[in-house]
């Protein structure tokens, strides 16, 4: 490794002769137009990803069914307060059917269907 000499932190950086630091660099085609966008910056206006459309999940189900010889599990949640869990194939299938039935009868989901 070679030791480099560093300028003190408070000293201004040197500007090469004939170049003003306030002027834009000439474009590669020599017309003198400055680049509008840096490389890699998208020029198209994209939709705001954080924009909220007002939709919220109300009832959802999480099913884990790993490989053969393991126990499947199911969990059913709803904003109305429902929070059920089942383990084992027979109980998991019963909870999935019950979750579908709940989605058809839950008052929170019925409000959303009427509004739509």
Beta strands, then each sheet from edge to edge (+ up, - down):
strand 1: 59-64
strand 2: 73-78
strand 3: 83-87
sheet 1: 1+ 2- 3+
end
